[in-house]
Amino acid sequence: LQAPPLMPPVTYGAEGEPESQYKEDESWDACKALASLPKEHWLVEHLCKVPSLWQQLTNEPHNIKSLAREVLRKIFETYVHITQVHSPDVVSPKHAIMEVFFSILEPLKDRCSHDFLRALSVDSDRYNVDIVSGLIRYDLVKVSDLDTTLETWMDCTYRQPSSYALNQPALDFAVSLLTRLILRQRICLPTDWARSIQALASEANRAKRTSISIQEAHLVNNITKFLEEVQAVTYTERVIHTVPHLLAKRAEEEDAMMAVGELPDTEETRRAIRTLFQEWRASEQQPPHALNRATRDQALQNRLDSAGYTKSFLTMEFFLRVCCACAVETLLTDETQYEEGADRFEVIDSFTNLVVFFIKVAADKAKVLRVALDAIRKEMFLDVEQKKERFDQRSFFRMFLNLLTDITLPEDSNVQFAMLSTYCATFHACNPIRIPDFSFAWLELISNKNFMPKLLKQKNQRGWLSFKQLLVQLLHFLEPYLRRVQMTDSTRLLYKGTLRTLLVLLHDFPEFLCEYHFAFCDIIPTPCVQIRNLILSAFPRNMRLPDPFMANLKVDQLPDIRREPVILSGYMTTVLQNNLKHDIDGYLRTRDTRHLTAIPGKLELPKYQGLQLDTMYNIPLMNAMVLYVGVASPTEGEELTDQQRADNPAREIFLHLASKLDYEGRYLLLAAIANHLRYPNTHTWYFSCMILFLFAEAEKEVIKEQITRVLLERLIVHRPHPWGLLITFIELIKNSRYDFWSHAFVRIAPEVEKLFQSVAYTCLGSMGPMDGDFAAHHQHMAAQQQAQQQAQQQAQHQAQQQDQQRGNGHAYGHGMQ
C-alpha cells in the first residue's frame, strides 16, 4: 500500500450524527476506504480469495495456527514501524495495512480466538487500543473472554508498583478501549462489558475514599465521565464494520441495481441521449410566453420513462453523464462563435436546469442530487485525465454553482442536511489535492453563501466536521508553498482567498475556529504566522474579552479562566504513535527517568520523511504531546503561579525537552505551547504560566531567546493578535522576576532593539511608565519625535505665508511641486 486509499467522506448515522465524531479512530476510515475500492482492484480480488485459501489448510491445524500467529505479529510490527504522517486526503497507511491483516485473519475467528487472546498477555502489547479494538471489531477475540481478562488486569494484584492506589495503565486502557467500542464505534453494547464497567466503578469509588496522587485524581475524573456517558447510551443494535462485511454489502447493493437493468453503452444510445438534450436546450432558449413548461416537462418525463433513463439510479447517472459531456463539448466548440455580450454558458445552464427538473420530480431528492453530482464529478475527472493542462474549470464550476443557487433546500432539516452532505462529499472528492486545476473554482464553491453558512448553521453542529475536512484539505494543499515561501501569482491569489474565507469564519462562526484550532495548527506551516494568528484569535461570541492592556489585570481571577475549552480533534489518537503515551504516563506516574529520556527520540521522523517535509520532527505528534501533557495536569497552572508544588512532573517534561532538543525541535515545542495562548480558558492560563516558567528556569540563554522569538514573531504581524499571546508577552516584559531587558539578545543589534522598543511601547504605553534605561531611552525618542513634528509644522506655516504673498498662480505651482 505505497499509495493509500483516498480518505472517504464523512458519513452520518440514522440520527444524523457523524459515525466517527472527532476522527478518534483512523482504522474506521481505513476500513471504509478499503471497502470502497472498485471490485476490479487487485487488493479486493485477493481479499475475496482469502477464505478459500484458509479452507485449503483445513487438515493442517498446526500450520493454520502458525500462520495466524505470524500475521498477528505483522500487525504489531506494522503498528510500531509504519509512520503515521500522511496527507489528509488519504487514510493512514498504518491503519490501512492493519485492516488488511485483520481481514486476512477474520475467517479464523472461531478457531484461533483463544490464541489471539493469549498473545495479549505480553505487557508491552497488552494496552494497545488500536490493535485490541481491531481484534474485537473483527470478532477475532470474544468480547466475553476479554471482558473477564480486562477485569483481571484492573485487579489490585497487577499493580506495579504496589504503592500506588490504582493500576493506572490498565484503568486508562480500559476507559480508552470501551469509549471507542461503545461510545464511538458502537460495535458493542454496555451489557457486553458488564464486568469491566463494574470494575471501573468499583475502582473509582474506592479511590475517592483514599489518598491519591494528582494524576490518579485526573484518571478518576475520566472514569466518572465515561460511566455517566455509558449510562446515557440508548442504542440497542451493534454496528458491524469490517472490510469483508462492507465489501459483501456493497456487492449485494450493486447486484440489486444491476437486476433492474442498465443502459447499453453504445454509440446509438449516446446519440439518442444527445439528441434529447439538444431538444431540451432548444426549449430552454424559447421565451416564456411561447412555451407551456408544464406540458414540456410532462412530455419529457414520458420520454425518459419510455426510454428507460429513469428506471434506476445507474441508468439515471449514465444519462446525466452523457448530457454533461455533451454540454461541456458544446461550450468549448461554440465558444469562439458567440457574439460579444452573449451568454456563453447557456448550454451549461440548460444542463443544470435539466438536473433541477430531475430533482423536482423525484421522491428522494437527496439521492437524485447525489446521482447528479456523481455524474458531474466523474465527467470532470475524465476531462482532467484526457485534457491535462488544457482542462478548463469554468464549465464545471458553473454547473456546481448553478446547482447551489437554483436548488431550493427543503424546510425539513434532515433532508436539508442530507443534501448539504451530498455537496460536501462531492467537494471532498474533487479537492485541490486531487484536482489542482480546479482549485480556484473549488475554493469559491466551498465558501459560497449558499453552502458554507447553511452547512455550519445546521443544528447540533453536525455540519462542522464535514467543513473542517474541506478546510484541512485546502490548508494542506497550500502547505508546501507556504512552508518554502515559494509564492507564484496563482498561489498568492489562492492564499488571499483562503485568508478571506477564514476572516468570514472568524466573524460569523468563531466557535468553529475555536473548537477545531488544533487540527488547523497541525497543518499550517511554521512561516505562516498571520493565518495562524487569525485562527487562534477566535473566541466565543458570548464572551467579552478583558482588555489585555488594562492596568493591574488579574488574569487568574477572571471567571472564564477556569473554564476548559472544547477541542474537537483526535489528539489522543495521535499521541499513541510510537508508544509515546506510554512513556508520558510512565513518567507522570513513576518519575522513572528512562521514560523521560525516551520522549525526544520518539518525536523525530524517519530520515526519508524528514527530507520530504523539510523537518526532522513529527509536528502533529509534537503538538499532541504538548496538549496531552498539559491536559494531564488537572491543577491547570495553579502550581506554576503559587510555586507551592515543586514536584510537578509535567513541568519537568517540558523543561527536559527544552534543554535536550536541538534548535529546531525546541522552536517547534515552544510554538506548540504558544498555539494554546488564545481566549481566557484553562489551557491559555496553564500554557501561559508554563512558557513564563521555562523563561525563568531555563539555564541556557538560547532557550530564553527562542521563547522571545516565538512570542515576538506573532506580535509584529498585522492584527488580530490572540488575547493569551498579548497577556503573556506583557507579563514577560513587565514583571521584574523575568529581568527581560537585561538579556543580551534584546540589544544584540540596533534594529532588534528598536523592534523591542516599538512592541513594548505598543503593549505598555497605556500601563504607566517603564523601568530602567529603556524607559529613559523611550522618553528621549518621544521628545525628539515631538520636536521634529513642531519644526515641520512651523516650516509649513511659513511656506503658506510666502505663497499668499507671491500670488495664487505661483502658490498653485509651488503646491504641485
N, C-alpha and C positions, 0 to 999 in steps of 0.2 A: 504494500500500500504506500508506494512512494508518492502517489497523488491521492490524498484522502478524498472521500466523497464530499460533495458540497453540503454545506450546512442546510438542513431542512428549515422551512419557515415555521414560525410559532403556530402551534395548533391549540385548539381550545376544546375543553370537555363539554359535557352536556349542560353544565351550569354556567357556561360562558367564561370560566376561569382558565388561565393557561395551564397546560398539563405539567409544565415544569416552571414554576413561577420565577425563580431567580437564577436559572441556569445552574441549579445546585448539583446536577448530575449530568456530566457530559456524556456518560455512557448512554443516557436516554436519547440524546441527539444522534449519537453514533449508530445506535440500533435502528432508529427510524431512517437515517440516511442510507444505511446498507440495504434496508428493505425496500428503498425507493429506487434502487438501481434497476435498469432495464433487465428483463429476463434473459436477454442475449448476452449480458455481461459475463465475463469468464468467471468472476467470483461467485455469482449467483448459480451458474451452472455447476461449479464444483461443490457448493454447499448443498445443492439438491442431491448430489451423489453420495454424500456422507453417510446417511442411514444404510444404504445398500453396502457400502464398504465395511461398516461395522458388522453388518449381518454376515459377511463372508468369514468373520472371525468368531462365529458363534461357538465353534467347537474348540476354540483356543482361549479359554478364560484367562490363563496366565498372561498371554500376550495382550489381551484387551486391557487388563489392569495395568500392565507395564506401560502401554501406550498412553493410557489415561493419565497416569502419574507424570509422564513426560510432557503431555500437553498442559497439565496444570502447572508444572514447573516453568513452562514457557510463559504462562500468564504472569507469574511472579517476576520473571526476568523482564518481560515487557514493561511491567509497571515501574521497575527500577531503572532500566536503561534507556527507554524511549523518552525523549524530551517532550515537554508539554507546550512549548512555544509554537504557535501556529497562527495562520491567518484567521480572522473571524469569519471568513467566507467559507471555510471548510471545517469539518468536525475534527476533534482531537485525534491525531494519528494513533496515540497510545490507546485510547478507548476503542477506536475502530478495530485495531488488531486484537484487543482483548475480546471484543464482541464476536469476532470470527472464531477465536479459540473456544469461547463458551458455546457457540453454535455447533462446533465440532463435537463437543462433549455431551450435548443435550441428549442424543439417543441412549446414553449410558446412565440416565438419571435414576433408573430403577435398579441398576446393577452395581454401581460404584458409589452410591451416596455416602455410605459409611467410610469408605476410603477417603473421599474428599473431606469429610468432617475430621478425620484423624490427621489430615495434612495441616489443619489449622491449629494443631496442638503446639507447634513451634511458636515461641513467644514473639519472635521477630515478624511472623506472618499473621499472628492472631488478630491484631487490631487494624486491619486494612479494610476500610469501609467500602472502597470501590470493588475489591475482589469478593468480599463476603456478600455484599448486596447482589453482585452478579451471580454468584452461586445460588442464592435464594431465588433470584428472578428467573433463572433457568431451571429451577427445581432440582439442581444438582445436589443440594443439601436440604433435607427435610426440615421444615420450619419447627416442627415439634421437637426434633432432636437438638437443633441449635438453640431453641428456647431453654431447654434444660441445661445445655452446656453454658450458655451465656449467664444463667443464674449462678452456676458454679464459679465462673470466672469472677463474678462480682462478690463472691463469698469472702469473708474475712481471712480465711486460711491462705488466700493467694496474695495477701497484701505484701508488697515489697517497697520500702522496708516496713516492718510491722509497727513502727512507732507512729505511722500515720493513721488517722481515724478512718479514712476511706481508701478504697482501692481505686485511685483516680483514673489510671489508664483504662481499666475495664468499664467504669461508670461513664467516662467520657465517650468511649467507643459505643457503648450501648445506646446512649442518647443520640449520637450521630447516626448510627445504623437504623434505629427504629424511627427516627424523624424522616429519614429518606424512604424507608419501606412503607411506612404507614401514612405519614402526612404529605409527603411529596409525590412519590410514585404511585401510592395507593395499590400496591400489589399484594398487600397483606391487610388483615383486619386487626384491630386491637386485641380481639379474643385469641388470635393466633399466638400472641406473645404474652399471655396472661402471667406466666411465672416470672418473666423478666420485668414486666411492668410492676408487678407486686414487689419484686426485689428492689427496684429503683425507689419505689415509695417508702419501703422499709428503711433503706439506707439513708434517704433524705430525712426522714423523721428522726432516726437515731442520731444523725449528725447535728440536728438542731438542739439536741439535749447535751451535747458535749462541746468541748473547746476545740475549735478547728482553725486552720490557717486561712489567710485571705483567699488563696487560690481555691481551697476547698469550699469556702463560702460562695464563691462565684460559681463553682460546679453545682452546688446545691440549688442555687437560683435557677440554673439552666434545667435541672431535673424537674423542679417545681413547675416551670413554664411548660415543659414538654408534657407533663402529666395533665395540666389544665387543657392543653390543646387536644390531647388524646381523648379526654372526656367529652369534648365537643364534636367528635367525629360522628357524622350521620350517614355516610355511605355504607352500603351493605354488599357491594359486589367488588370482587378483586379484578384488577387490570392485568391482562396478560400482555407482556411487552418483550418479546424475543424476536430475533431475526427470522427464524423458521416460521414462527406463527404469523408474523406480518407478511412474509412472502406468500404463505398459503392463503391468507385472507385476501391479498391483492389479486392472486391468481383466480380466486373464486369470483371476485368482482369483475375482472376482465372477461372471464368466461361468460358471465351473465350478460354483459353488454354485447359480447360477440354473438350470443344466441339470438339477440334481437335482429342482428344483421348489420352490415356496413356497406357503404357505397364502394363500388369498384373504382379503383384509382386509375382510370383510363383517360385518354385524351378526349374521348367523346363526352364523358361525364364532366370534365373540366370545362369543355367548350359550352356545354349546356348551362353550367353554373355561371360562367362569364356572361353569357347572353342574358340570363335572368338579371344579373347585377347591372348590366348596361341599361336594361329596360327600367329598372328601379331608379337608376341615376337620371335617366331622361325624365321620369315622372317627378323627381325631386326638383328639377330645374323649371318646371312649369309654374306659372303664377298661381296663387291660392284660389282665385276665383274661377280658374279654368280646370280645376281638378277636384273631384269628390274624394277626399283622402280616405274616408271610411270605406267606400266601395273599393278603392285601390288596395287598401290593407286587407280586406276580406278576400279579394281575388288573389293576392299574393299568398295569403295563408293557405288557400285551397291548392295553389300550385306547389307550395312547399310540401304540403301533406301528401299530395298525389305522387310527387317525385320521390318521396321517402327521405327528404332532407331533415325532417324533424322527428323521425321515429325513434331516435336515441341520441344521447349526448355525443357519441362518437360520430354519427353522421352530421350532426349539427356543427361540430368542431371542424370537420372536413370541409363542409360548405363555407363556413366563415373564413377558413384559411385560404381557400381559392379566391374568395371575394377580396380578402385583404391583399393578397399578392397581385390581383388584377388592379386594385386601386393604386398601389404603390407603383406598379409598372406604368399605368396610365399617366400618373402625375409626372414621372420622370420623362416619359415620351413626349407629352404635350406641353411641358413647362416652357419651352422656347417659343411656343406658338401663342402664348397668352399676350393680350394687349396690356399696355400699362394701365394699372388701376384695377384690372380684373381679378376676380377671386381665383387664385391658382390652386387652392386647396378644396375646391368644391367637390372633387371626386372623393377626397378623404372624408369630407363632411357627409357625403351620401352614404359612404360605408358605415360610419358611426351611427347615422340615423337608422340604418338597417339593423344594427346591433340593438339600438334603443327599442326598435319595433319588436325584436325577439324577446327582449326583457319585459316589455309592457304586456305581452300576451301570455307570458309564462306564469305558471303557478309557483314554481320555486325560482324566484328572481335571483337570489344569491348564487344558485347553482348555474343558471344560464350565464350570469355575469362572469363566473369563473371559467366557463367554457369559452366565452368570447375573449377574455383576457389571455387565456392559454393559447388560443389560436393566433392572436396578435404577437404574443411573446415568441412562439415557435417560428413564425414567419420572420420576425426580427432577427433571431439567432441565425436562421438560414441566410438572410440577406447579408448579415455581417460576415458570415463564413464565405459567401460567394464573392462579395464585392470588396472585402477587406478595407483598404484605405479609402475606397470610393463610396463607402457607406454614408448615406445621408440620413441623419437622425430626425429631420424636420417632419417627415411624413408620419413616423411612429409617435413622435411627441404630440402631433396634432390629434392622433387617434386617442391616446390616453387622456389628453386634456379635454377633448370633446366629451368623452365618457364621464369624466369627473364633473363636468359642467352641466351636461344635459340630463344625466340620470338623477332623478329626484329620489333621495333616500326616504324610505317609508318611515312612518311615525313609530312603528314597532321597534323598540330599542334593540331587541335581539336580532331581527332581520337587518336593521341598520348596521349593527356591529358586524354581522356576518359578511355584508357587502364590503365594508371598510377593510375587514381582514383579508378579503379576496384581493383588494388592491395592494395590501401590504405584501401578500405572498408573491404577487407579480413583480412589484418593485424590488423585493428581496432577490428574486431570480435574475433580474437584469441590472443589478447594481454596478457601479463603476469598476469594481474589481473584475467582473466578468465581461463587461462590455465598456471599455474605456471611452469608445467613441460616442457613447450615449450619456456621458457624464453630465453635461450642462442641462440637457433635457431632463435627466433623472433628478437632479437637484431642484429644478424648477417644479417638478411634479410632486416630490415629497414635501415641499414647503408650500404647496398651493393652498389657498384659503379654503378650498372645498375638500381638502384632505387632512392636513395636519391639525388644524384646530378641532375638527369634528372627531378625529381619532382620539386626541388627547382629552376631549371632554366626555368621553364615554364613562358611564357610571362605574364606580369601584376601580377606577384607573386601569381597566382591563385592556386598554389600547396602548398603555405605556411601554410594555415590554416589546411589542412589535416595532414601535417607532424608535425605541432605544437601539434595536438591532439595525435598523436602517442608518441611524446616525453613526453608530460604531463603524459600519462599513464605509461610510463617507470619510470619516477621520482616518481609517486605516489606508484608504486609497491615497489620501494626501500625505500620509506619514513619511514616505521616502523622500518626497520633495521638500517637506518642511525640515526633516532631520538633516539633510545635506545642504539645505538652503540653496537649492537649485530651482529657482522660480522662473519659469518662462512666462510669457504674457498670458497664455491659456491657463496655466496652473495658478497664476496670481489672480486671475479673474474668478476661478473656481474657489479659491481661498476667500476672496471677498464675499462671494455668495454664501459660503459657509458661515462666515462671520456675521452676516446679516441675519441668517436663519437663527443662529444662536442668540442674537440680540432680541429677536422676536420671542424666542423661548424664555429668555431672561425677563422680559417684560410681562408676557402673558401667562407663562407656565413655569414660574421659578421653582416650584416644588419638584417638577420633573428633573431639572438640573441638580437640585439638592440631593435627591434620592439616588440618582444614577451617576453622581460626580466621580465615584471611584472607578467605574468601568470606563469612563471617558479619559480619566487621567492615566489609565494604563496604556492608552494608545497615543495620546498627544506627545510628540517628541520633545526632547529637552529644550531646544532653542525656541519653541513656540510658547513664549511666556504670555503674550497678550490673550490668546484664545483660552489658555488655562486660567488666567485671572478672571476672565469673563464667566467661566463656568463656576469657579469657586466663589464668586461674588454673589451668587444667587442665595436668597434667603426666603423663608415662607412669607406669604403675603399678609398673614395675620400677625406678623411680628414687627415691632418697631425697634429698629437698631439704635442703641445708645450711641451718642456722639463719641467716637474714639479719641477726639482731641479735647474732650471736656476735662477740666482740672479736677484732680482728686477722684477720678473714676475708679470705683471699687468693682473690678470685674468679678471677683469671687462672690460678691453679694447680689449679682444680677439674678433674677428669678429664672431666666432662661438658661443660665449657665449650668444648671443641674439637670437639664433635660437631654436625654440621649437621642441622637439623630437617627433617622431611618436610612439604612444603606441597603438598596436593592441590588446587590451584586454578590456573586458567589465566591467571595474571598476565602471562605472556609474550604472550598474545593481546591483552590489554588495553593493554599498553604500545606496541603497534603503532599505536594510534589517533593520528590527527593527525600521523603520521610522527614521533612523539616519540622512539622508539627510535633513529632515525637521528641526531637531534641529540645524544642522550645518548652514543651510541657515538662520534659525531664528536668531541665534546669530550674524552671519555676517551682517544681515540686521538691527537688533534692539538692539543688545548688552544686550538682556534680559538674566540675569544670570541663569534663570530657564532652558533655553536651554543648557547652558554650563554645569551645574551640572548634566544634564541627560545623557550626552555623555559617561562618563566612564562606567556606568552600562550597556549600550547597546552594549558594546564591549565584554561582558562576554558571555560564553557559558552556556547552561544548565548543571547541575552537572553531569548527566549521560554521556553527550558527553565529558565533561572535563575529566572524568575518562578514557574514551576510547582513547582520543588523548593526554593524559599526559599534558594538559594545560587547564587553566580555561578561556582562551581568544580565541575569534574568529579571528584567524590570518589573513585570507583573508579580513575580514571586517576592521581590523586594518590597513592593507596595503592600502585598497581602501580609507579609511577615510583620511590617510596621504596624498595620492596623490590628492584627491578631494580638500582638504583644500589648498594645495599648488597651484593647478591649478586655484582655485577660487580667487587667489591674482594676478591680472594682472600686478602688478609692477615688478614681477619676482625678488624680492630681493633687489631692489634699496633702499627701506625704511630701510632695515636692515643694509645696509652699511653706508648710509649717516645719519641715525638716525634723519631724518627730520620729520618723521611722527610717533608721539607717539601713535596715536590711530590706531593700526594695529590689527584688530580682529583675523586674522589668527595666528598672533604671540601669542596672548593671549590664544587661544585654545591650542596650543602646550605647552605653559608654564603651563597652568592649568592642563593638562593631566600629564605632567612630575612631578608635585608636588602632585597630588592626586592619581595616580595609584600606586599599590604596586610594589615590586621589579621586579617581572616577567612582569607585564604589562608595566612598564617603559622601561625595556630592549627591549621588542618587539616593542614598539613605536620608540625607538632610532634606532633599527635595520631596521625598515621600512623606516625611514628617510635616513639611510645610504645606502639603496638599490638604491637610486637615485643619488648617488655620482659616476657618470660614466664619459663619454667623455664630452667635452665642449658643453653645451647647457643651456637653461634657467632653466631647472629643477635642473641640477647639481649646478648651481650658487645659485639658491634660497635655496635649502636644505643645501648647504654648509654654507651659511650665517645663516640659521636657527639653525643648530646644534652648531655653534660657539656662536650665541646669547644665546642659552639655557645654554651653559657652562658659559658664562659671567654673566647672570642674575639669575641663579639658586641660591637659598638661602641655599639649602641642599648640604652638601659635597658629599653625596652618589650619587646625580644626576651627578655631575662632574666626579665622579669615574666611573659611568656606561657609560657615554659618552666616556671616555678614553678607557674603556674596549671594547666597540663596535668597535671603530676605531682600537685599537691595535691588537685585535684578528684577524682582517682581514689583518693586515700587517705582522704578524710573520709567516704566511704560505708561501708556495712556490709561486713564480710568476706564472701568471701575477697578478698585482695589479691594480685596477681601477684608472684611472687618477684623478678623483674627490676625491677619498679617500686620495690619496697622497697629493694633494694641501691643503686639509682640515686639515690633521694632521700636515703638515709643518707649516701652519698658526697658528695652536693652540700652538705648542711648540716654535715658533719663535717670535710671537707678544707679547710684554710685557704687552699688555692690559689684556691678559688672565692669566698672572702670573702663568703659568703652573707648573714650577719647585718648587714653594713654597708650593704646596699642600702635605699633609702628606701621601696620598696614593702612591705618587711617590717613597717614601723612607720607605715604611712600612716593607720591608724585603730586605736583600742584593740581593737575586735572582731577585726580582722585579726591584730593582734599576739598576742592570746590564742589565736587559732586556730593560729598557727605554734608557739606555746609548747606547746600541747596535743599537736600532731602530733609535734613534735621530742622531747617527753618520752616519747611512746609508742615512737618509733624509737630513741632514745638512752638511755632510762632504765636499761637493763641494760649500758651500754657505758662506764660511768665518768662522771666529771664533765664538764660542758661549759664551754667557754672564754667569757671576756668578760662583758659586762653581762647577757646572757641567763641565764647560769648563776647569777649572784648573784640576779637577779630571781626565777628559778625556786626557789632555796633559800628566799628570803624568803616566797614564796607557799606553799611546802610547810610552813614553820614556822607561818604564820598558820592554815593549814588544820588542822594538828595541835593548835594551841591551842584552836581552836573546838570540835574534837571532844572534847577533855578537859573543856571547860566544859559542854558538853551532857551528858556522862556524869555529872559532879558534880551538875548540876541534876536529872537523872532519879533519881539515888540519893537526894537529899534529898526529892524528891516521894514516893518509895516509903516512906521512913521516916515521913513525915507521914501517909500513907494508913493505915499499920499502926496508928498511934496513934489515929486517928479512928474506926476500926472497919471491918469488912468491907463493910457495906452502903454506907457513904459512899465507901469506896475503889472499889467497883464503879461507882458513879455517876461518880466522878472519871475512872475509866478510860474510860468511854463518852464522856465529854466530850472 
